[in-house]
Amino acid sequence: MNFKINDLRTSIEYLKTFPNQILETDVQVDPFAEISGIYRYVGAGGTVKRPTKLGPAMIFNNVKGHENSKVLIGLLSSRERVGLLLNEKPEKLGFLLKDSLNNPIDPITISNNEATCQEVVHLASDSGFDIRKLIPAPTNTEEDAGPYITMGMCYGTNPINGLSDITIHRLCLQSKDEISMYFVPGRHLDTLRMMYEKDNKPMPISISIGVDPAIEIASCFEPPTTPLGFNELSIAGGLRNEPVKLVNCLTVNEKAIANAEYVIEGELIPNKRIREDLNTNTGKAMPEFPGYTGSSKPELPVIKVKAVTHRKNPIMQSCIGPSEEHVNMAGIPTEASILILLEKALPGNIKNVYAHPSGGGKYMAIIQFIKRSPSDEGKHRQAALLAFAAFSELKHVILVDEDVDIFDSNDVLWAMNTRFQGDKDVITIPGVSCHPLDPSQTPEYSNSISQVGISCKTIFDCTVPFHLKDKFQRSVFKEVDIEKWIK
């Protein structure tokens, strides 16, 4: 059967044609802590506390308190599954995104009566309206600040030039019509929000949940690869070779993804703030990609919800913050960003790049470098420096030769054990801005750190010096037709 993937439902149906990619259950599940608690053992992976593993995505068909909705978790929590959904080999996904970034296709807007995301409409003015009853957003752990939307495509527009941006943000359901929104410093939507707030105007925003995975991956590109004003939906268009379809919202002057499972329409209220754990007083937010539960924020911007629209029998899509799903959404665009810069600066020297799961797709990259001549010696360390420039949230770079499988951690550690000397192959760059969710980036942890979010970036050079390459040849085994023996 031929599948054309253009939304969440076609993605699910396509994956069902492969073994062990989708697991469904009709057993009732409580969205309070149970969904993530179950999926930890099924397929979360990433930096989730052990025991965990990679496995199928999981669909819960019977969600307590939400009889007409389902919850999907872990759709992108295996690189193999991302490859299936994007029709590319897992090890080539960074190159695929790089090519799509270089061949963008802008989104288009369709009419409201064509948009499946508006099949069912709930207005905030309706009697009994409550987003907590309409949207089965899971509470990841028992100490979370509340139920979170973790896979919401947040879409906003620059009030000056009309250019739009899409990003994933931490969204906590706070009341029947209010959502708190956390912005990592420097995110584009926060820049737009501050433009509106400066003029004391509410910022229209839409949150699309349950969309084509190409959109979810593309939305995770960051500066400098996608500067302010670059609409990442055009990358998703390049991935699918057709434009993403948008629709005008019903209650705010903004657009949403036309075939999303859910759309939340609302406004970011100027100068209004709310405590993130207002309803629980736990002092915690939710599990974040480094593997720790983040602290709740004392003051966060507030979205006033105007409407919720959805498809019939909608599917809520969720993600565990430290899971392999975050690794793939953040890491594959990271790989593409690094590849773009390195291929321009060092053509012919870069074989591949991998954003390792232990860094949540952000903190660690492994660069596979080819030394072709004596003049290439030293360029590999230049590649690491360029990688830090391409992706500012990167903390560690491991350099390996072309004979090392960067997707096999044992092989990378083998290179570190046989091609690395700590006294000469570690290069440190202290006092550099990095991602603020790393708990070791505080003055209390190290007196070399002046403020939260400053880090010491490090290069681990596990490559063989060019003049010694002949002494580091791996054992060569006979090539055979293995099928003859393992049929």
C-alpha positions in Angstrom: 0.0 0.0 0.0 1.3 3.5 -0.9 1.1 6.1 1.8 1.3 9.8 1.5 2.2 11.1 4.9 0.8 14.6 5.5 -0.6 14.5 9.0 -0.4 12.5 12.3 -3.0 9.9 11.3 -1.3 8.9 8.0 1.9 8.7 10.0 0.3 6.2 12.4 -1.2 4.1 9.6 2.1 4.0 7.8 4.0 2.8 10.9 1.4 0.1 11.4 2.7 -1.6 8.2 6.0 -2.2 10.0 6.5 -4.6 12.9 7.0 -3.3 16.4 6.6 0.4 15.6 3.1 1.0 17.1 1.7 -0.4 20.3 -2.0 0.2 21.2 -3.8 -0.5 24.5 -7.5 -0.3 25.5 -6.7 -0.6 29.2 -7.7 2.6 31.0 -4.9 4.9 31.9 -4.8 7.9 34.1 -3.1 10.9 32.5 -1.8 11.9 35.9 1.7 10.3 35.9 0.7 6.9 34.5 1.2 7.5 30.8 4.9 8.6 31.2 5.4 6.0 34.0 4.3 3.2 31.6 6.1 4.5 28.5 9.4 4.8 30.4 9.5 1.0 30.3 8.1 0.6 26.7 10.2 3.0 24.6 11.3 6.3 26.2 15.1 5.9 26.1 17.1 9.1 26.0 18.3 10.4 29.3 15.3 8.9 31.2 16.3 7.3 34.5 17.2 3.6 34.0 15.7 1.1 33.5 14.3 2.3 30.1 14.7 1.3 26.5 13.9 2.2 22.9 10.7 0.6 21.7 7.5 1.3 19.8 5.3 4.4 20.0 2.3 3.8 22.2 -1.4 4.8 21.8 -3.7 4.9 24.8 -7.2 4.4 23.6 -8.9 4.7 27.0 -7.9 7.8 28.8 -9.5 8.5 32.2 -11.7 11.6 32.0 -11.4 11.9 28.2 -13.7 9.3 26.7 -13.5 10.5 23.1 -9.8 11.2 22.9 -6.6 9.1 22.6 -3.0 9.9 23.7 0.0 9.1 21.6 3.5 9.1 23.0 6.9 8.3 21.6 6.2 8.7 17.9 9.7 10.0 17.3 11.5 8.2 20.1 13.5 6.0 17.8 15.8 7.3 15.0 14.8 4.3 12.9 11.1 5.4 13.2 12.0 9.0 12.2 13.8 7.5 9.2 10.7 5.6 8.2 8.5 8.7 8.6 10.8 10.9 6.5 11.8 8.2 4.0 15.5 8.3 4.7 18.2 6.1 6.3 18.6 6.9 10.0 22.3 7.8 9.6 21.5 10.3 6.7 18.7 12.3 8.4 21.0 15.2 9.2 21.8 15.4 5.5 18.1 15.2 4.6 17.3 18.2 6.8 20.3 20.1 5.5 19.0 19.6 1.9 15.4 20.6 2.9 16.7 23.7 4.6 18.4 24.6 1.3 15.2 23.9 -0.7 12.4 25.4 1.4 8.8 25.5 0.3 6.6 28.2 2.0 3.3 27.2 3.6 0.0 28.1 2.1 -3.4 29.0 3.6 -6.5 27.1 2.9 -10.2 27.9 3.6 -11.7 27.2 7.0 -14.2 24.7 5.6 -11.3 22.6 4.3 -9.5 22.5 7.6 -10.0 19.2 9.5 -8.6 20.8 12.7 -11.8 22.8 12.9 -14.3 20.0 12.7 -15.3 20.5 16.3 -15.2 24.0 17.9 -15.2 25.0 21.6 -15.3 28.7 22.4 -14.0 30.0 25.7 -17.4 31.9 26.0 -19.3 28.6 26.0 -20.8 27.4 29.2 -18.6 24.8 30.9 -15.5 25.5 28.7 -12.4 24.1 30.4 -9.2 23.2 28.5 -8.3 20.7 31.2 -11.4 18.7 30.3 -11.0 19.2 26.5 -7.3 18.3 26.2 -5.9 15.1 27.8 -2.5 16.7 28.5 -0.5 14.3 30.7 1.1 15.2 34.0 4.5 13.5 33.5 5.4 12.8 37.2 3.6 13.0 40.5 5.5 16.1 41.4 5.0 18.1 38.2 3.5 21.6 38.3 0.5 20.4 36.4 -0.6 18.8 33.1 1.7 19.9 30.3 1.5 20.2 26.5 4.9 19.0 25.4 4.4 18.7 21.6 2.5 21.9 20.9 3.6 23.8 17.7 3.4 27.4 18.9 2.9 29.8 16.0 3.2 33.6 16.2 3.8 36.6 13.9 6.1 39.6 14.0 3.8 42.7 14.4 6.2 44.8 12.3 7.0 42.8 9.2 4.4 40.0 9.3 7.0 37.2 9.3 6.0 34.1 11.3 7.8 31.6 13.5 7.0 28.2 14.9 8.6 26.6 18.0 7.9 24.0 20.7 7.6 25.5 24.2 6.8 24.2 27.7 3.1 24.8 28.3 1.3 24.1 31.6 -2.5 24.1 31.9 -3.2 26.5 34.8 -7.0 27.0 34.8 -10.0 26.6 32.6 -8.7 29.2 30.1 -5.1 30.0 31.0 -1.8 28.4 30.1 1.7 29.4 31.3 4.4 29.5 28.7 8.1 29.1 29.5 10.7 30.6 27.1 14.3 29.6 27.1 16.2 32.9 26.7 16.7 34.0 23.1 13.8 32.1 21.5 12.2 33.8 18.6 8.6 33.7 19.9 9.8 35.4 23.1 11.3 38.2 21.0 8.0 38.6 19.2 6.1 38.5 22.6 8.3 41.3 23.9 7.5 43.4 20.8 3.8 43.2 21.6 4.3 43.7 25.3 6.3 46.9 24.7 3.2 48.4 23.0 1.0 46.9 25.7 -0.8 44.7 23.2 -1.8 41.0 23.4 0.0 38.7 21.1 -2.1 36.3 19.1 -0.9 32.7 19.2 -2.0 29.3 18.0 -0.8 26.0 19.4 -1.2 23.0 17.0 -1.0 19.6 18.5 -0.7 16.3 16.6 0.8 17.2 13.2 2.9 15.7 10.5 6.3 14.7 12.1 8.1 16.7 9.4 6.7 19.8 11.0 7.8 18.7 14.5 11.4 18.0 13.4 11.6 21.2 11.3 10.3 23.4 14.1 13.4 22.6 16.2 15.9 24.4 14.1 17.5 27.3 15.9 19.7 30.4 15.2 22.0 31.0 13.5 20.7 28.4 11.0 17.2 29.8 11.1 17.4 33.5 12.0 14.5 35.6 13.3 11.9 35.9 10.5 12.7 32.4 9.0 9.5 30.3 9.0 10.6 26.7 9.8 7.4 25.4 8.2 9.2 26.0 4.9 11.7 23.3 5.9 8.8 20.9 6.5 7.6 21.8 3.1 11.0 21.0 1.7 11.0 17.6 3.5 7.6 16.7 2.0 8.1 18.5 -1.3 4.8 20.3 -0.9 3.7 23.3 1.2 2.4 22.9 4.8 -1.3 23.9 4.9 -2.4 26.6 7.3 -5.8 27.9 8.2 -7.0 31.2 9.8 -7.9 30.8 13.4 -11.5 31.5 14.4 -11.0 33.9 17.4 -7.6 35.4 17.0 -5.6 37.0 14.1 -3.3 34.1 13.6 -2.9 30.9 11.6 -2.7 27.3 12.7 -1.8 24.0 11.0 -4.9 23.0 9.1 -4.8 19.2 9.7 -3.7 19.3 13.4 -5.5 17.0 15.8 -6.0 20.0 18.2 -5.6 23.7 17.9 -5.6 26.1 20.9 -6.3 29.7 20.0 -5.3 32.4 22.4 -3.4 35.6 23.3 -0.3 36.2 25.3 -1.4 38.9 27.8 1.0 41.8 28.1 2.6 42.2 31.6 0.7 39.4 33.2 2.7 36.7 34.9 1.8 33.5 36.8 3.7 31.1 39.1 4.2 27.8 37.2 3.3 25.5 40.2 0.4 27.7 41.3 -1.9 24.6 41.6 0.6 22.1 43.2 3.2 24.1 45.1 5.7 21.4 44.4 8.5 23.7 43.4 9.0 21.5 40.3 8.1 22.0 36.7 8.4 18.8 34.6 11.2 16.4 33.4 13.5 18.2 31.0 15.9 16.9 28.3 19.0 16.6 30.5 17.2 14.0 32.7 16.3 16.2 35.7 13.0 17.8 36.7 13.3 21.5 36.2 12.4 24.0 39.0 9.1 25.8 38.6 9.4 29.4 37.5 8.0 32.1 39.8 6.8 34.3 36.9 5.8 33.1 33.5 3.8 34.8 30.6 0.2 33.7 30.4 -1.8 32.6 27.4 -5.5 33.5 27.6 -7.3 30.8 25.7 -10.1 32.0 23.3 -11.0 28.6 21.7 -10.1 25.0 21.3 -10.8 23.3 17.9 -10.1 19.7 17.0 -10.7 16.8 14.7 -13.4 14.3 15.4 -12.1 11.7 17.9 -8.8 13.6 18.3 -5.4 12.2 19.2 -3.4 14.1 21.8 0.3 13.8 21.1 2.8 14.0 24.0 6.5 13.6 24.7 8.6 12.8 27.8 11.1 15.6 28.1 14.2 13.5 28.6 13.2 10.8 26.1 14.8 9.8 22.8 11.9 11.7 21.2 13.5 15.0 22.4 16.9 13.7 21.2 15.6 13.2 17.7 13.6 16.4 17.4 16.4 18.6 18.8 19.4 16.5 17.6 18.7 15.9 13.9 18.3 19.7 13.2 21.5 20.2 15.3 23.3 17.7 13.0 22.0 19.5 9.9 23.1 22.9 11.3 26.6 21.7 12.0 26.8 20.0 8.6 25.8 23.1 6.7 28.6 25.2 8.3 31.3 22.4 8.2 30.7 21.5 4.6 31.1 25.1 3.5 34.3 25.6 5.6 35.9 22.2 5.2 34.6 20.5 2.0 35.5 16.9 1.7 36.6 16.5 5.3 33.3 15.8 7.0 31.8 12.3 6.7 28.9 12.7 9.2 27.7 14.3 12.5 25.7 12.7 15.3 24.0 14.6 18.2 24.4 11.9 20.8 21.3 10.9 23.0 23.3 11.4 26.2 23.3 15.1 25.5 19.6 15.2 24.8 20.3 16.1 21.2 21.8 19.5 22.3 24.9 19.1 24.6 27.1 16.6 22.7 28.0 16.1 19.0 30.3 13.4 17.5 32.1 14.6 14.3 33.4 12.0 11.9 36.4 13.7 10.2 38.4 12.5 7.2 42.1 13.4 7.2 43.2 13.1 3.6 46.6 14.7 3.7 49.1 16.2 6.2 47.6 19.6 5.7 44.3 18.3 7.2 46.0 17.9 10.6 44.5 20.6 12.9 41.4 21.2 10.7 39.5 18.6 12.7 39.8 20.8 15.8 38.7 23.8 13.6 35.6 21.7 12.8 34.8 21.4 16.5 35.1 25.1 17.0 32.8 25.7 14.0 30.3 23.3 15.5 30.2 25.4 18.6 29.5 28.4 16.4 26.8 26.6 14.4 24.9 25.5 17.5 25.5 27.7 20.6 23.9 25.2 23.1 26.5 22.5 22.2 28.8 21.7 25.2 31.0 18.8 24.1 32.4 17.7 20.8 34.0 14.3 20.3 36.2 14.1 17.1 36.7 10.6 15.6 38.2 9.2 12.4 36.2 8.0 9.4 36.6 4.3 10.4 34.6 4.9 13.7 30.9 4.3 13.7 29.6 7.5 15.3 26.2 5.9 16.0 27.8 3.1 18.1 28.7 4.5 21.5 31.0 1.5 22.1 32.9 2.3 19.0 33.3 5.9 20.0 34.5 4.9 23.4 36.9 2.5 21.8 38.4 5.4 19.9 38.7 7.4 23.1 40.4 4.4 24.8 42.9 3.8 21.9 43.3 7.2 20.2 43.2 9.7 23.0 45.5 11.0 25.7 44.0 13.3 28.2 47.0 15.5 28.7 47.1 16.5 25.0 43.8 15.7 23.4 41.4 17.7 25.6 40.8 21.3 24.6 38.7 23.5 27.0 37.0 26.8 26.3 35.7 28.2 29.5 33.3 31.1 30.1 31.0 30.4 27.1 27.2 30.7 27.0 25.3 27.4 26.7 21.9 25.9 27.4 20.6 27.0 30.9 19.0 23.7 31.8 22.4 22.1 32.5 22.4 22.0 36.4 26.2 22.0 36.5 26.4 25.4 34.9 26.2 27.4 38.1 28.8 29.3 40.2 28.1 26.9 43.1 29.3 24.0 40.9 32.5 25.7 39.7 34.2 29.0 40.5 35.1 29.3 36.8 31.4 30.0 36.1 30.3 33.6 36.6 26.5 33.1 36.3 23.9 30.4 35.5 24.1 29.3 31.9 27.8 29.8 31.4 29.7 26.7 30.6 33.2 25.3 29.8 32.9 23.8 26.3 35.2 20.9 25.7 36.7 19.2 22.6 37.8 15.5 23.0 40.1 14.8 20.1 40.0 11.0 19.5 41.5 11.1 16.1 44.9 9.6 15.0 47.6 12.1 14.0 47.9 11.9 10.2 51.5 10.8 10.3 50.6 7.9 12.5 47.6 6.6 10.6 49.4 3.5 9.3 50.0 2.4 12.9 46.2 2.5 13.7 44.7 0.3 11.1 41.8 -1.8 12.4 41.9 -5.5 11.8 40.6 -6.4 8.3 38.2 -9.4 8.1 37.2 -11.4 5.1 34.1 -10.2 3.3 31.5 -12.9 3.0 27.9 -13.4 1.9 26.5 -13.7 5.4 23.0 -14.8 4.1 24.5 -18.2 3.2 24.9 -19.0 6.9 22.0 -17.2 8.6 19.0 -17.9 6.4 
